[in-house]
């Protein structure tokens, strides 16, 4: 399945985040419908990290240009994010490990 692309979105939220979770869920559902979308992983503590996976760079550009996504980006800058960083990487290889756990 390689190569494919990863968009790494690292963010720090303001203390006021009313509406953020709902918007994040809506954007994830919308991204899943976008052509070229492969998947998403996300974690948040003090810093949030969301990695979305895409078939190619054009799919990433199309997602960035999505009107609903642009509105979410605007609201993020105005209301929710103290800062964020976006990195785009081409994934050449992947490795995975999963320990099998015996049932007691």
C-alpha positions in Angstrom: 0.0 0.0 0.0 3.0 2.3 0.3 3.8 4.9 -0.7 1.1 7.2 0.7 1.0 10.5 2.6 0.6 11.5 6.2 -0.6 14.9 7.3 0.6 15.5 10.9 -1.4 18.2 12.7 0.1 19.1 16.1 -1.9 21.7 18.2 -2.3 23.4 21.5 -5.8 24.6 22.5 -6.9 27.7 24.3 -8.5 27.0 27.7 -11.9 27.8 26.1 -12.9 25.0 23.7 -16.7 25.1 23.5 -17.8 23.5 20.3 -14.3 22.1 19.5 -15.1 18.4 20.1 -18.2 18.5 17.9 -16.4 20.2 15.1 -13.5 17.7 15.3 -16.0 14.8 15.0 -17.7 16.5 12.1 -14.4 17.0 10.3 -13.4 13.4 10.8 -16.7 12.2 9.4 -16.3 14.6 6.4 -12.7 13.5 5.8 -13.8 9.9 5.7 -16.0 10.7 2.7 -13.2 12.6 0.9 -11.6 10.9 -2.1 -8.1 9.6 -1.3 -8.7 9.4 2.5 -7.1 6.3 4.0 -7.5 6.8 7.8 -6.9 8.9 10.9 -5.2 8.6 14.3 -5.5 11.1 17.1 -4.4 11.7 20.7 -4.7 14.7 23.0 -3.3 15.7 26.4 -1.6 19.0 26.7 -0.7 18.7 23.0 -3.0 17.3 20.4 -1.6 15.2 17.6 -3.8 14.1 14.7 -2.3 12.2 11.7 -4.5 11.7 8.7 -3.4 9.4 5.9 -4.0 10.0 2.2 -3.4 8.3 -1.2 -1.6 11.2 -2.8 -0.8 14.9 -2.5 -3.7 15.9 -4.7 -6.1 14.3 -2.2 -4.5 16.4 0.6 -4.9 19.6 -1.5 -8.6 18.7 -2.2 -9.2 18.2 1.5 -7.6 21.6 2.3 -9.8 23.2 -0.3 -13.0 21.6 1.1 -15.4 24.5 2.0 -16.6 23.0 5.3 -13.0 22.2 6.2 -12.0 25.8 5.4 -14.7 27.0 7.8 -13.4 24.7 10.5 -9.8 26.0 9.9 -11.1 29.6 10.3 -12.9 28.8 13.5 -9.9 27.0 14.8 -7.7 30.0 14.3 -10.3 32.4 15.8 -11.6 30.4 18.7 -9.8 27.1 19.6 -6.1 27.0 18.8 -3.3 28.8 20.7 -1.0 27.3 18.1 -0.7 24.5 15.5 1.8 23.0 13.1 1.1 21.0 10.0 3.7 18.6 8.5 3.2 16.5 5.4 5.3 13.4 4.9 5.5 10.6 2.3 5.4 7.2 3.9 7.7 4.7 2.3 7.6 1.8 4.7 5.6 0.8 7.7 6.2 -1.6 10.6 3.8 -2.8 13.2 3.8 -4.9 16.4 0.9 -6.2 18.4 1.4 -8.5 21.4 -1.1 -11.3 21.7 -2.7 -11.4 25.1 -4.0 -14.7 26.5 -7.4 -14.6 28.1 -7.4 -15.5 31.8 
